[in-house]
Amino acid sequence: MTATTTRDSEFTEFVATHSGSLRHVARLLSGGSDAAEDLLQDALLKTWLHWKRIEPRTAWAYTRRVMVNLATDRWRRRRYEPVVAEVGDWRPDAGAAAAFGAADDRSFIVDQLAHLSARERAIVVLRYYADLPEAEVADHVGVSVGTVKSTCSRALGRLRSRNDAAEATRSQP
């Protein structure tokens, strides 16, 4: 087997193994499924181009870091254009609500994350979805640990206040 064939098979195995979790991180970072697919494909392309320098055990973290950087770059280019999550107008009937509760919760979370800035979203996703320690999040995002703590605190505060407003709206007749 040649070096190129080995490289191809290692990358193919990496994508097959981690595409689901990477797709979920991309969706959380971008706020929508179409933007997430673009983000993931761009990140995988960059990962592929540097594959010979990446250790297989760190490939997931490398790709995740690339996604954070790409999401930040896209946010900076658009600057003040809001990210809108693709939630849709369809809601299950009251009898089916229990069966679809988890999906509704995921849609609600993605929608709420879409209202954060790219940096806030990246920090919250890496800290609480990827369950990374503050030091690793700081390394991935390229900020200090103190900035991670303060940004995370502000972002969670904004999410809580948006959640409280959403709860108040839901409870009204």
Summary of the structure (lengths in Angstrom):
residues: 173
radius of gyration: 18.1
end to end distance: 67.3
largest distance: 67.3
contacts: 466
relative contact order: 0.10
helix: 80%
strand: 0%
